[in-house]
Amino acid sequence: MSAPPGGRAPGPGLWRWTAPHPDWRPAAPGSSGDWDRDVGCVAHAAPGAFVFVDPLVTDDAFWRWADAAVAGRPVHVHTTIRWHRRSRDAVVARYGATRSGARGDDPPPGARRVPVRGHGETPLWLEAPRALVCGDALIGDGRGGLRLCPASWLERDRTVDGLRDALRAATAGLEPAIVLPAHGDPVPDDAAGALRRALA
């Protein structure tokens, strides 16, 4: 199966694409709006369903790819963090999909929630490709690794140290082969080491 428009296949049955977010506006470095215009989205052919994570659909070419990829299978949509709803409702309507996040249905076999307690984020672990799909808590560092999101992205009294502790607890025991953040590049090389370094 070919990759979706604007994307690639980092592993068998695993696809990632980027799309320009319609709400993006330029912002000063370090501000809560300091993120790239193009955001990452993931799809995975899990054993029990075709899974979309934080999908953003911007054109008909993507729907044609998705229709062929889904091919009549059950569909599930996972939202990592509430402002990543993006095209969730459109995917649910088109395919009669179930959905998960912090709440909702359980993910299908081959996928499970990784809740980051106290920070409103629920990454998804994809078992077969050993892929960790993140929302905002972990982002690409621009050098092939990972870093925690800026403090300005956190709500109210949440701190970077608190986020680090919560992520450390949530990901304990995981050895990802690839980490797929919504912001920044995927980390396919020494992903488990990159995760440990980001949380050290």
N, CA, C and O atoms as a DFTB+ gen file, in Angstrom:
800 C
 N C O
     1  1       0.856      -1.194       0.000
     2  2       0.000       0.000       0.000
     3  2       0.890       1.243       0.000
     4  3       1.809       1.359       0.811
     5  1       0.614       2.147      -0.898
     6  2       1.405       3.371      -0.984
     7  2       1.125       4.273       0.213
     8  3       0.145       4.087       0.935
     9  1       1.997       5.248       0.409
    10  2       1.837       6.200       1.511
    11  2       0.752       7.209       1.155
    12  3       0.473       7.430      -0.024
    13  1       0.145       7.814       2.154
    14  2      -0.851       8.852       1.876
    15  2      -0.198      10.100       1.299
    16  3       1.013      10.276       1.432
    17  1      -0.974      10.969       0.663
    18  2      -0.405      12.225       0.167
    19  2       0.276      12.983       1.300
    20  3      -0.290      13.141       2.382
    21  1       1.489      13.449       1.042
    22  2       2.236      14.193       2.051
    23  2       2.819      13.311       3.135
    24  3       3.187      13.795       4.205
    25  1       2.905      12.009       2.863
    26  2       3.363      11.110       3.925
    27  2       4.299      10.028       3.462
    28  3       4.747      10.001       2.316
    29  1       4.583       9.129       4.396
    30  2       5.443       7.989       4.111
    31  2       5.064       6.843       5.032
    32  3       4.286       7.012       5.971
    33  1       5.624       5.679       4.750
    34  2       5.359       4.491       5.557
    35  2       6.618       4.148       6.350
    36  3       7.534       3.530       5.806
    37  1       6.682       4.536       7.627
    38  2       7.885       4.244       8.417
    39  2       7.975       2.786       8.869
    40  3       8.964       2.394       9.488
    41  1       6.966       1.988       8.571
    42  2       6.988       0.577       8.918
    43  2       5.823      -0.128       8.253
    44  3       4.907       0.536       7.768
    45  1       5.829      -1.466       8.214
    46  2       4.710      -2.208       7.601
    47  2       3.393      -1.886       8.305
    48  3       3.292      -1.966       9.529
    49  1       2.402      -1.528       7.524
    50  2       1.095      -1.221       8.083
    51  2       1.054       0.033       8.929
    52  3       0.130       0.221       9.720
    53  1       2.053       0.899       8.770
    54  2       2.145       2.129       9.552
    55  2       2.427       3.283       8.605
    56  3       3.343       3.217       7.786
    57  1       1.638       4.339       8.723
    58  2       1.809       5.494       7.848
    59  2       1.776       6.775       8.671
    60  3       1.061       6.867       9.668
    61  1       2.558       7.760       8.242
    62  2       2.521       9.089       8.858
    63  2       2.491      10.120       7.747
    64  3       3.208      10.008       6.752
    65  1       1.657      11.116       7.932
    66  2       1.614      12.213       6.972
    67  2       1.540      13.525       7.737
    68  3       1.184      13.560       8.915
    69  1       1.885      14.599       7.044
    70  2       1.743      15.929       7.622
    71  2       0.779      16.733       6.766
    72  3       0.632      16.500       5.566
    73  1       0.135      17.679       7.415
    74  2      -0.809      18.556       6.720
    75  2      -0.774      19.920       7.385
    76  3      -0.532      20.016       8.588
    77  1      -1.012      20.977       6.616
    78  2      -1.036      22.321       7.210
    79  2      -2.265      22.494       8.092
    80  3      -3.392      22.264       7.653
    81  1      -2.043      22.900       9.330
    82  2      -3.146      23.068      10.264
    83  2      -3.872      24.371       9.954
    84  3      -3.234      25.417       9.839
    85  1      -5.204      24.324       9.816
    86  2      -5.932      25.555       9.423
    87  2      -5.899      26.655      10.475
    88  3      -6.123      27.820      10.148
    89  1      -5.624      26.310      11.730
    90  2      -5.602      27.326      12.794
    91  2      -4.210      27.890      13.044
    92  3      -4.033      28.720      13.935
    93  1      -3.214      27.450      12.267
    94  2      -1.847      27.894      12.518
    95  2      -1.681      29.376      12.197
    96  3      -2.180      29.873      11.188
    97  1      -0.970      30.061      13.077
    98  2      -0.575      31.452      12.846
    99  2       0.867      31.598      13.314
   100  3       1.258      30.946      14.283
   101  1       1.672      32.434      12.656
   102  2       3.047      32.638      13.137
   103  2       3.038      33.174      14.561
   104  3       2.168      33.961      14.933
   105  1       4.005      32.747      15.347
   106  2       4.075      33.200      16.738
   107  2       5.528      33.356      17.148
   108  3       6.434      32.814      16.515
   109  1       5.726      34.091      18.194
   110  2       7.080      34.308      18.701
   111  2       7.632      33.025      19.304
   112  3       6.889      32.271      19.932
   113  1       8.940      32.762      19.122
   114  2       9.532      31.570      19.737
   115  2       9.281      31.540      21.245
   116  3       9.398      32.553      21.935
   117  1       8.933      30.342      21.737
   118  2       8.685      30.171      23.155
   119  2       7.259      30.457      23.574
   120  3       6.893      30.217      24.725
   121  1       6.440      30.968      22.654
   122  2       5.048      31.232      23.004
   123  2       4.238      29.948      22.884
   124  3       4.722      28.943      22.363
   125  1       2.989      29.991      23.375
   126  2       2.150      28.795      23.293
   127  2       1.770      28.471      21.857
   128  3       1.313      27.363      21.576
   129  1       1.949      29.410      20.953
   130  2       1.677      29.161      19.545
   131  2       2.917      28.826      18.739
   132  3       2.879      28.820      17.508
   133  1       4.012      28.548      19.423
   134  2       5.292      28.283      18.752
   135  2       5.350      26.829      18.270
   136  3       5.981      25.974      18.890
   137  1       4.668      26.578      17.139
   138  2       4.686      25.239      16.550
   139  2       4.606      25.394      15.042
   140  3       4.101      26.393      14.531
   141  1       5.113      24.389      14.336
   142  2       5.163      24.442      12.881
   143  2       3.768      24.355      12.277
   144  3       2.857      23.770      12.864
   145  1       3.619      24.935      11.117
   146  2       2.327      24.913      10.424
   147  2       1.880      23.492      10.105
   148  3       0.707      23.155      10.267
   149  1       2.823      22.651       9.649
   150  2       2.484      21.281       9.282
   151  2       2.562      20.388      10.510
   152  3       3.569      20.379      11.219
   153  1       1.495      19.639      10.756
   154  2       1.418      18.769      11.928
   155  2       1.314      17.319      11.485
   156  3       0.806      17.021      10.404
   157  1       1.801      16.420      12.334
   158  2       1.851      15.004      11.996
   159  2       0.593      14.259      12.401
   160  3      -0.032      14.551      13.420
   161  1       0.241      13.286      11.569
   162  2      -0.915      12.422      11.773
   163  2      -0.471      10.990      11.450
   164  3       0.478      10.789      10.692
   165  1      -1.156       9.999      12.025
   166  2      -0.715       8.606      11.891
   167  2      -1.900       7.713      11.546
   168  3      -3.028       7.960      11.971
   169  1      -1.624       6.677      10.772
   170  2      -2.598       5.621      10.510
   171  2      -1.884       4.280      10.671
   172  3      -0.695       4.156      10.376
   173  1      -2.626       3.285      11.140
   174  2      -2.039       1.958      11.375
   175  2      -3.074       0.874      11.107
   176  3      -4.219       0.964      11.552
   177  1      -2.658      -0.141      10.380
   178  2      -3.508      -1.303      10.139
   179  2      -3.329      -2.265      11.299
   180  3      -2.561      -3.223      11.205
   181  1      -4.037      -2.012      12.397
   182  2      -3.980      -2.876      13.580
   183  2      -4.774      -4.151      13.288
   184  3      -5.564      -4.190      12.345
   185  1      -4.564      -5.194      14.100
   186  2      -5.281      -6.449      13.836
   187  2      -6.799      -6.310      13.873
   188  3      -7.498      -6.952      13.089
   189  1      -7.315      -5.473      14.781
   190  2      -8.763      -5.395      14.939
   191  2      -9.447      -4.288      14.180
   192  3     -10.673      -4.294      14.064
   193  1      -8.695      -3.332      13.657
   194  2      -9.301      -2.184      12.980
   195  2      -8.214      -1.361      12.309
   196  3      -7.028      -1.505      12.608
   197  1      -8.638      -0.501      11.402
   198  2      -7.729       0.480      10.825
   199  2      -7.791       1.701      11.733
   200  3      -8.864       2.270      11.935
   201  1      -6.646       2.110      12.284
   202  2      -6.603       3.136      13.316
   203  2      -6.026       4.433      12.756
   204  3      -4.963       4.433      12.135
   205  1      -6.732       5.530      12.979
   206  2      -6.223       6.862      12.697
   207  2      -5.926       7.548      14.027
   208  3      -6.711       7.446      14.970
   209  1      -4.793       8.247      14.102
   210  2      -4.437       8.995      15.302
   211  2      -4.286      10.468      14.919
   212  3      -3.457      10.824      14.082
   213  1      -5.096      11.309      15.543
   214  2      -5.066      12.763      15.296
   215  2      -5.116      13.101      13.807
   216  3      -4.307      13.901      13.338
   217  1      -6.054      12.506      13.049
   218  2      -6.037      12.762      11.599
   219  2      -6.420      14.193      11.241
   220  3      -7.295      14.800      11.860
   221  1      -5.744      14.708      10.234
   222  2      -6.088      16.004       9.642
   223  2      -6.175      15.793       8.137
   224  3      -5.184      15.466       7.484
   225  1      -7.367      15.982       7.599
   226  2      -7.630      15.749       6.177
   227  2      -7.846      17.098       5.508
   228  3      -8.683      17.891       5.937
   229  1      -7.082      17.348       4.453
   230  2      -7.179      18.657       3.801
   231  2      -7.630      18.588       2.342
   232  3      -7.912      19.626       1.744
   233  1      -7.707      17.375       1.748
   234  2      -8.110      17.317       0.339
   235  2      -8.681      15.945      -0.018
   236  3      -8.594      14.992       0.757
   237  1      -9.263      15.875      -1.207
   238  2      -9.890      14.636      -1.681
   239  2      -8.870      13.533      -1.951
   240  3      -9.198      12.349      -1.866
   241  1      -7.641      13.915      -2.273
   242  2      -6.621      12.896      -2.532
   243  2      -6.401      12.033      -1.294
   244  3      -6.198      10.824      -1.402
   245  1      -6.441      12.657      -0.118
   246  2      -6.280      11.847       1.098
   247  2      -7.453      10.901       1.275
   248  3      -7.251       9.735       1.614
   249  1      -8.686      11.375       1.052
   250  2      -9.846      10.491       1.208
   251  2      -9.755       9.307       0.263
   252  3     -10.131       8.195       0.635
   253  1      -9.267       9.518      -0.947
   254  2      -9.125       8.385      -1.875
   255  2      -8.132       7.371      -1.321
   256  3      -8.363       6.163      -1.388
   257  1      -7.017       7.871      -0.770
   258  2      -6.046       6.961      -0.162
   259  2      -6.677       6.230       1.019
   260  3      -6.531       5.013       1.140
   261  1      -7.368       6.950       1.882
   262  2      -7.955       6.346       3.074
   263  2      -9.014       5.312       2.713
   264  3      -9.074       4.249       3.331
   265  1      -9.843       5.607       1.726
   266  2     -10.865       4.633       1.311
   267  2     -10.222       3.319       0.883
   268  3     -10.704       2.241       1.230
   269  1      -9.130       3.417       0.125
   270  2      -8.441       2.203      -0.325
   271  2      -7.759       1.494       0.841
   272  3      -7.748       0.265       0.897
   273  1      -7.188       2.263       1.774
   274  2      -6.487       1.671       2.915
   275  2      -7.453       0.986       3.872
   276  3      -7.167      -0.098       4.380
   277  1      -8.588       1.614       4.115
   278  2      -9.582       1.046       5.027
   279  2     -10.198      -0.212       4.438
   280  3     -10.330      -1.224       5.126
   281  1     -10.571      -0.152       3.176
   282  2     -11.072      -1.319       2.427
   283  2     -12.131      -2.109       3.194
   284  3     -12.073      -3.338       3.249
   285  1     -13.098      -1.406       3.785
   286  2     -14.211      -2.081       4.441
   287  2     -13.957      -2.566       5.852
   288  3     -14.858      -3.122       6.478
   289  1     -12.740      -2.368       6.376
   290  2     -12.446      -2.807       7.744
   291  2     -13.077      -1.868       8.766
   292  3     -13.407      -0.729       8.435
   293  1     -13.252      -2.336      10.014
   294  2     -13.653      -1.407      11.069
   295  2     -12.602      -0.311      11.216
   296  3     -11.414      -0.536      10.984
   297  1     -13.052       0.866      11.602
   298  2     -12.152       2.017      11.742
   299  2     -12.267       2.561      13.162
   300  3     -13.347       2.592      13.752
   301  1     -11.126       2.989      13.692
   302  2     -11.065       3.578      15.019
   303  2     -10.247       4.859      14.925
   304  3      -9.237       4.900      14.221
   305  1     -10.676       5.910      15.632
   306  2      -9.959       7.184      15.657
   307  2      -9.561       7.480      17.096
   308  3     -10.395       7.476      18.002
   309  1      -8.267       7.737      17.289
   310  2      -7.764       8.083      18.614
   311  2      -7.303       9.534      18.610
   312  3      -6.613       9.978      17.692
   313  1      -7.696      10.271      19.655
   314  2      -7.296      11.668      19.821
   315  2      -6.372      11.757      21.020
   316  3      -6.769      11.426      22.137
   317  1      -5.136      12.204      20.799
   318  2      -4.145      12.208      21.876
   319  2      -4.380      13.296      22.904
   320  3      -4.072      13.119      24.083
   321  1      -4.922      14.422      22.465
   322  2      -5.133      15.567      23.353
   323  2      -6.287      16.383      22.772
   324  3      -6.450      16.422      21.553
   325  1      -7.073      17.021      23.594
   326  2      -8.379      17.498      23.133
   327  2      -8.314      18.461      21.960
   328  3      -9.235      18.475      21.144
   329  1      -7.269      19.265      21.839
   330  2      -7.242      20.197      20.702
   331  2      -6.677      19.563      19.440
   332  3      -6.409      20.261      18.462
   333  1      -6.490      18.225      19.454
   334  2      -6.106      17.509      18.240
   335  2      -7.308      16.791      17.622
   336  3      -7.154      15.773      16.948
   337  1      -8.510      17.334      17.861
   338  2      -9.703      16.700      17.267
   339  2      -9.664      16.794      15.742
   340  3     -10.121      15.884      15.050
   341  1      -9.127      17.875      15.230
   342  2      -8.828      18.034      13.804
   343  2      -9.975      17.503      12.932
   344  3     -11.076      18.053      12.957
   345  1      -9.716      16.428      12.157
   346  2     -10.738      15.866      11.268
   347  2     -11.390      14.622      11.864
   348  3     -11.957      13.803      11.140
   349  1     -11.306      14.488      13.180
   350  2     -11.851      13.290      13.832
   351  2     -13.298      13.044      13.443
   352  3     -13.649      11.936      13.036
   353  1     -14.138      14.058      13.560
   354  2     -15.565      13.841      13.320
   355  2     -15.847      13.478      11.861
   356  3     -16.761      12.702      11.583
   357  1     -15.076      14.028      10.939
   358  2     -15.257      13.683       9.528
   359  2     -14.899      12.223       9.270
   360  3     -15.581      11.543       8.503
   361  1     -13.824      11.735       9.911
   362  2     -13.433      10.333       9.750
   363  2     -14.486       9.425      10.377
   364  3     -14.854       8.403       9.797
   365  1     -14.971       9.797      11.563
   366  2     -16.018       9.008      12.222
   367  2     -17.255       8.926      11.329
   368  3     -17.834       7.853      11.163
   369  1     -17.660      10.061      10.754
   370  2     -18.860      10.083       9.914
   371  2     -18.677       9.259       8.641
   372  3     -19.596       8.558       8.218
   373  1     -17.507       9.338       8.037
   374  2     -17.288       8.645       6.765
   375  2     -17.257       7.134       6.940
   376  3     -17.768       6.402       6.093
   377  1     -16.657       6.658       8.039
   378  2     -16.439       5.220       8.191
   379  2     -17.233       4.593       9.338
   380  3     -17.084       3.399       9.599
   381  1     -18.066       5.363      10.024
   382  2     -18.774       4.808      11.176
   383  2     -17.809       4.357      12.256
   384  3     -18.018       3.330      12.900
   385  1     -16.742       5.137      12.451
   386  2     -15.642       4.738      13.331
   387  2     -16.008       4.852      14.803
   388  3     -16.847       5.663      15.196
   389  1     -15.350       4.013      15.613
   390  2     -15.339       4.213      17.050
   391  2     -14.213       5.189      17.359
   392  3     -13.370       5.473      16.509
   393  1     -14.211       5.704      18.600
   394  2     -13.173       6.679      18.918
   395  2     -12.744       6.561      20.371
   396  3     -13.497       6.121      21.240
   397  1     -11.500       6.973      20.598
   398  2     -10.955       6.967      21.954
   399  2     -10.055       8.171      22.132
   400  3      -9.748       8.901      21.190
   401  1      -9.653       8.345      23.348
   402  2      -8.751       9.405      23.774
   403  2      -8.604       9.207      25.260
   404  3      -8.395       8.086      25.725
   405  1      -8.710      10.283      26.008
   406  2      -8.755      10.130      27.456
   407  2     -10.018       9.363      27.852
   408  3     -10.036       8.657      28.860
   409  1     -11.085       9.513      27.037
   410  2     -12.342       8.800      27.246
   411  2     -12.732       8.134      25.934
   412  3     -11.980       8.172      24.960
   413  1     -13.903       7.531      25.915
   414  2     -14.397       6.899      24.700
   415  2     -14.187       5.400      24.742
   416  3     -13.878       4.830      25.789
   417  1     -14.357       4.775      23.598
   418  2     -14.208       3.330      23.493
   419  2     -12.765       2.923      23.731
   420  3     -11.848       3.737      23.619
   421  1     -12.574       1.650      24.061
   422  2     -11.212       1.130      24.131
   423  2     -10.630       1.053      22.730
   424  3     -11.356       0.757      21.781
   425  1      -9.328       1.314      22.576
   426  2      -8.706       1.094      21.271
   427  2      -8.821      -0.374      20.879
   428  3      -9.011      -1.227      21.745
   429  1      -8.711      -0.680      19.604
   430  2      -8.833      -2.075      19.162
   431  2      -7.615      -2.896      19.572
   432  3      -6.602      -2.329      19.981
   433  1      -7.698      -4.226      19.468
   434  2      -6.521      -5.056      19.737
   435  2      -5.330      -4.578      18.912
   436  3      -5.470      -4.223      17.742
   437  1      -4.155      -4.575      19.543
   438  2      -2.951      -4.103      18.870
   439  2      -2.626      -2.655      19.154
   440  3      -1.615      -2.135      18.682
   441  1      -3.493      -1.992      19.937
   442  2      -3.265      -0.586      20.311
   443  2      -3.722      -0.401      21.753
   444  3      -4.677      -1.038      22.198
   445  1      -3.031       0.479      22.480
   446  2      -3.489       0.773      23.838
   447  2      -3.125       2.195      24.235
   448  3      -2.142       2.769      23.766
   449  1      -3.959       2.741      25.118
   450  2      -3.724       4.072      25.644
   451  2      -2.488       4.103      26.536
   452  3      -2.152       3.121      27.197
   453  1      -1.815       5.264      26.539
   454  2      -0.686       5.515      27.446
   455  2      -0.982       6.851      28.136
   456  3      -0.378       7.868      27.793
   457  1      -1.908       6.860      29.108
   458  2      -2.323       8.141      29.696
   459  2      -1.223       8.821      30.496
   460  3      -0.563       8.197      31.327
   461  1      -1.035      10.107      30.233
   462  2      -0.075      10.934      30.966
   463  2      -0.882      11.643      32.055
   464  3      -1.472      12.697      31.822
   465  1      -0.895      11.053      33.226
   466  2      -1.777      11.488      34.308
   467  2      -1.535      12.950      34.685
   468  3      -0.399      13.389      34.859
   469  1      -2.652      13.694      34.806
   470  2      -2.588      15.076      35.247
   471  2      -2.216      16.076      34.167
   472  3      -2.092      17.270      34.442
   473  1      -2.033      15.588      32.909
   474  2      -1.607      16.509      31.847
   475  2      -2.513      16.475      30.625
   476  3      -2.198      17.090      29.605
   477  1      -3.628      15.769      30.714
   478  2      -4.624      15.829      29.653
   479  2      -4.197      15.237      28.335
   480  3      -4.784      15.549      27.299
   481  1      -3.189      14.390      28.348
   482  2      -2.720      13.789      27.099
   483  2      -2.734      12.272      27.208
   484  3      -2.425      11.702      28.255
   485  1      -3.107      11.623      26.087
   486  2      -3.180      10.174      26.038
   487  2      -2.530       9.674      24.757
   488  3      -3.224       9.422      23.772
   489  1      -1.198       9.524      24.754
   490  2      -0.547       8.923      23.590
   491  2      -1.095       7.520      23.322
   492  3      -1.773       6.936      24.168
   493  1      -0.795       6.993      22.144
   494  2      -1.245       5.651      21.776
   495  2      -0.027       4.783      21.474
   496  3       0.889       5.193      20.761
   497  1      -0.039       3.574      22.035
   498  2       1.012       2.590      21.781
   499  2       0.486       1.590      20.758
   500  3      -0.549       0.957      20.967
   501  1       1.210       1.456      19.652
   502  2       0.867       0.509      18.598
   503  2       1.818      -0.680      18.723
   504  3       3.026      -0.552      18.521
   505  1       1.252      -1.831      19.057
   506  2       2.077      -2.954      19.481
   507  2       2.951      -3.538      18.376
   508  3       4.155      -3.705      18.573
   509  1       2.372      -3.851      17.219
   510  2       3.144      -4.554      16.188
   511  2       4.359      -3.753      15.719
   512  3       5.451      -4.314      15.633
   513  1       4.207      -2.461      15.413
   514  2       5.392      -1.690      15.002
   515  2       6.177      -1.118      16.184
   516  3       7.193      -0.452      15.986
   517  1       5.708      -1.376      17.425
   518  2       6.328      -0.788      18.619
   519  2       6.482       0.729      18.433
   520  3       7.566       1.296      18.577
   521  1       5.351       1.352      18.107
   522  2       5.331       2.790      17.820
   523  2       4.582       3.530      18.918
   524  3       3.483       3.135      19.308
   525  1       5.186       4.609      19.416
   526  2       4.553       5.489      20.383
   527  2       4.131       6.757      19.647
   528  3       4.971       7.485      19.116
   529  1       2.816       7.018      19.620
   530  2       2.280       8.180      18.915
   531  2       1.887       9.226      19.959
   532  3       1.023       8.982      20.801
   533  1       2.532      10.391      19.893
   534  2       2.381      11.432      20.919
   535  2       1.595      12.626      20.385
   536  3       1.508      12.851      19.178
   537  1       1.023      13.384      21.324
   538  2       0.333      14.621      20.974
   539  2       1.258      15.806      21.096
   540  3       1.991      16.117      20.157
   541  1       1.240      16.487      22.252
   542  2       2.055      17.683      22.445
   543  2       3.160      17.517      23.480
   544  3       4.106      18.305      23.497
   545  1       3.063      16.513      24.340
   546  2       3.998      16.410      25.465
   547  2       5.432      16.180      25.005
   548  3       6.360      16.790      25.536
   549  1       5.619      15.309      24.027
   550  2       6.940      15.035      23.451
   551  2       6.948      15.513      22.012
   552  3       6.038      15.200      21.245
   553  1       7.964      16.265      21.643
   554  2       8.058      16.785      20.287
   555  2       9.463      16.519      19.744
   556  3      10.394      16.255      20.505
   557  1       9.602      16.592      18.429
   558  2      10.920      16.436      17.834
   559  2      11.830      17.580      18.219
   560  3      11.391      18.724      18.341
   561  1      13.125      17.261      18.412
   562  2      14.052      18.317      18.848
   563  2      14.814      18.959      17.690
   564  3      15.664      19.822      17.910
   565  1      14.512      18.539      16.449
   566  2      15.194      19.104      15.284
   567  2      16.557      18.504      15.020
   568  3      17.238      18.906      14.076
   569  1      16.973      17.537      15.846
   570  2      18.278      16.897      15.677
   571  2      18.164      15.366      15.668
   572  3      19.137      14.659      15.929
   573  1      16.968      14.874      15.365
   574  2      16.750      13.431      15.322
   575  2      16.335      12.827      16.645
   576  3      16.213      11.608      16.757
   577  1      16.113      13.669      17.662
   578  2      15.719      13.174      18.971
   579  2      14.397      13.766      19.416
   580  3      13.600      14.240      18.608
   581  1      14.185      13.726      20.724
   582  2      12.941      14.197      21.319
   583  2      13.231      15.187      22.432
   584  3      14.319      15.187      23.008
   585  1      12.256      16.028      22.730
   586  2      12.336      16.910      23.887
   587  2      10.927      17.114      24.418
   588  3       9.943      16.851      23.726
   589  1      10.842      17.581      25.645
   590  2       9.547      17.932      26.198
   591  2       9.050      19.222      25.551
   592  3       9.846      20.043      25.095
   593  1       7.757      19.391      25.514
   594  2       7.205      20.617      24.939
   595  2       7.622      21.824      25.780
   596  3       7.970      21.664      26.950
   597  1       7.594      23.016      25.210
   598  2       7.943      24.215      25.992
   599  2       6.991      24.418      27.166
   600  3       5.827      24.020      27.109
   601  1       7.490      25.032      28.218
   602  2       6.657      25.310      29.388
   603  2       5.441      26.158      29.012
   604  3       4.390      26.044      29.642
   605  1       5.576      27.003      27.998
   606  2       4.474      27.882      27.600
   607  2       3.290      27.106      27.023
   608  3       2.188      27.647      26.921
   609  1       3.509      25.832      26.641
   610  2       2.413      25.020      26.122
   611  2       1.568      24.420      27.238
   612  3       0.460      23.949      26.981
   613  1       2.061      24.426      28.459
   614  2       1.378      23.759      29.561
   615  2       0.275      24.641      30.133
   616  3       0.357      25.869      30.099
   617  1      -0.743      23.996      30.652
   618  2      -1.879      24.729      31.209
   619  2      -1.682      25.015      32.696
   620  3      -1.030      24.259      33.416
   621  1      -2.259      26.116      33.123
   622  2      -2.374      26.504      34.528
   623  2      -1.087      26.254      35.319
   624  3      -0.027      26.782      34.983
   625  1      -1.195      25.444      36.371
   626  2      -0.053      25.271      37.270
   627  2       0.800      24.055      36.922
   628  3       1.593      23.608      37.750
   629  1       0.656      23.521      35.735
   630  2       1.466      22.362      35.335
   631  2       2.885      22.810      35.016
   632  3       3.104      23.909      34.508
   633  1       3.847      21.938      35.322
   634  2       5.255      22.278      35.126
   635  2       5.930      21.262      34.228
   636  3       5.442      20.144      34.063
   637  1       7.053      21.651      33.650
   638  2       7.823      20.732      32.819
   639  2       8.320      19.558      33.665
   640  3       8.314      18.418      33.200
   641  1       8.751      19.825      34.900
   642  2       9.205      18.730      35.766
   643  2       8.068      17.757      36.057
   644  3       8.276      16.544      36.079
   645  1       6.879      18.283      36.277
   646  2       5.728      17.415      36.507
   647  2       5.380      16.600      35.273
   648  3       5.022      15.426      35.375
   649  1       5.486      17.227      34.105
   650  2       5.238      16.518      32.856
   651  2       6.251      15.398      32.665
   652  3       5.893      14.286      32.277
   653  1       7.515      15.696      32.939
   654  2       8.569      14.683      32.805
   655  2       8.263      13.473      33.699
   656  3       8.364      12.329      33.258
   657  1       7.891      13.735      34.949
   658  2       7.587      12.641      35.876
   659  2       6.395      11.825      35.393
   660  3       6.406      10.596      35.463
   661  1       5.360      12.517      34.899
   662  2       4.163      11.817      34.432
   663  2       4.458      10.984      33.185
   664  3       3.955       9.869      33.049
   665  1       5.262      11.518      32.286
   666  2       5.643      10.760      31.088
   667  2       6.510       9.563      31.447
   668  3       6.359       8.486      30.869
   669  1       7.413       9.749      32.395
   670  2       8.272       8.648      32.824
   671  2       7.422       7.488      33.361
   672  3       7.672       6.324      33.049
   673  1       6.417       7.827      34.172
   674  2       5.534       6.796      34.720
   675  2       4.686       6.150      33.620
   676  3       4.495       4.934      33.616
   677  1       4.181       6.956      32.696
   678  2       3.295       6.444      31.647
   679  2       4.018       5.503      30.693
   680  3       3.438       4.521      30.230
   681  1       5.275       5.796      30.400
   682  2       6.005       5.023      29.389
   683  2       6.921       3.962      29.992
   684  3       7.684       3.326      29.264
   685  1       6.860       3.761      31.307
   686  2       7.717       2.756      31.953
   687  2       7.488       1.393      31.302
   688  3       6.352       0.944      31.148
   689  1       8.573       0.756      30.928
   690  2       8.498      -0.563      30.315
   691  2       8.353      -0.555      28.807
   692  3       8.475      -1.606      28.178
   693  1       8.097       0.595      28.210
   694  2       7.977       0.660      26.748
   695  2       9.361       0.789      26.120
   696  3      10.210       1.534      26.611
   697  1       9.576       0.065      25.046
   698  2      10.822       0.155      24.276
   699  2      10.445       0.418      22.826
   700  3      10.462      -0.498      22.003
   701  1      10.104       1.670      22.507
   702  2       9.628       1.943      21.153
   703  2      10.721       1.779      20.100
   704  3      11.884       2.119      20.318
   705  1      10.304       1.246      18.949
   706  2      11.181       1.214      17.785
   707  2      11.093       2.530      17.025
   708  3      12.006       2.896      16.286
   709  1       9.983       3.236      17.215
   710  2       9.793       4.535      16.576
   711  2       8.872       5.371      17.455
   712  3       7.916       4.855      18.034
   713  1       9.169       6.676      17.550
   714  2       8.276       7.622      18.217
   715  2       7.777       8.596      17.152
   716  3       8.557       9.148      16.375
   717  1       6.461       8.792      17.137
   718  2       5.829       9.621      16.123
   719  2       5.149      10.811      16.805
   720  3       3.990      10.716      17.208
   721  1       5.870      11.937      16.936
   722  2       5.260      13.115      17.551
   723  2       4.394      13.879      16.546
   724  3       4.593      13.787      15.335
   725  1       3.434      14.629      17.075
   726  2       2.611      15.470      16.208
   727  2       3.396      16.675      15.709
   728  3       3.123      17.200      14.630
   729  1       4.379      17.112      16.506
   730  2       5.179      18.286      16.163
   731  2       6.639      17.871      16.072
   732  3       7.215      17.378      17.042
   733  1       7.233      18.072      14.902
   734  2       8.608      17.654      14.684
   735  2       8.662      16.314      13.967
   736  3       7.639      15.682      13.703
   737  1       9.887      15.901      13.662
   738  2      10.090      14.700      12.863
   739  2       9.948      13.420      13.681
   740  3      10.195      13.418      14.887
   741  1       9.544      12.320      13.014
   742  2       9.554      11.023      13.679
   743  2      10.971      10.653      14.114
   744  3      11.955      11.143      13.559
   745  1      11.052       9.784      15.112
   746  2      12.346       9.318      15.608
   747  2      12.395       7.801      15.405
   748  3      11.918       7.040      16.247
   749  1      12.988       7.359      14.259
   750  2      13.042       5.924      13.988
   751  2      14.349       5.263      14.423
   752  3      14.435       4.036      14.462
   753  1      15.354       6.052      14.746
   754  2      16.664       5.519      15.116
   755  2      16.877       5.689      16.618
   756  3      16.806       6.797      17.149
   757  1      17.140       4.565      17.291
   758  2      17.340       4.584      18.750
   759  2      16.204       5.332      19.432
   760  3      16.439       6.204      20.269
   761  1      14.968       4.986      19.070
   762  2      13.812       5.686      19.629
   763  2      13.713       5.493      21.138
   764  3      13.388       6.430      21.868
   765  1      13.995       4.275      21.606
   766  2      13.917       4.028      23.053
   767  2      14.955       4.872      23.788
   768  3      14.667       5.421      24.852
   769  1      16.158       4.980      23.229
   770  2      17.191       5.816      23.830
   771  2      16.818       7.281      23.802
   772  3      17.071       8.007      24.764
   773  1      16.206       7.734      22.687
   774  2      15.779       9.131      22.582
   775  2      14.712       9.432      23.616
   776  3      14.693      10.521      24.191
   777  1      13.822       8.475      23.858
   778  2      12.791       8.664      24.863
   779  2      13.408       8.771      26.254
   780  3      13.045       9.647      27.039
   781  1      14.330       7.882      26.547
   782  2      14.999       7.926      27.871
   783  2      15.736       9.243      28.063
   784  3      15.667       9.836      29.139
   785  1      16.437       9.706      27.039
   786  2      17.189      10.956      27.165
   787  2      16.266      12.144      27.376
   788  3      16.575      13.042      28.158
   789  1      15.118      12.153      26.674
   790  2      14.187      13.266      26.828
   791  2      13.592      13.319      28.228
   792  3      13.226      14.387      28.718
   793  1      13.499      12.149      28.871
   794  2      12.877      12.091      30.200
   795  2      13.888      12.038      31.328
   796  3      13.510      11.904      32.492
   797  1      15.178      12.143      30.999
   798  2      16.221      12.064      32.039
   799  2      16.216      13.326      32.883
   800  3      17.018      13.454      33.808
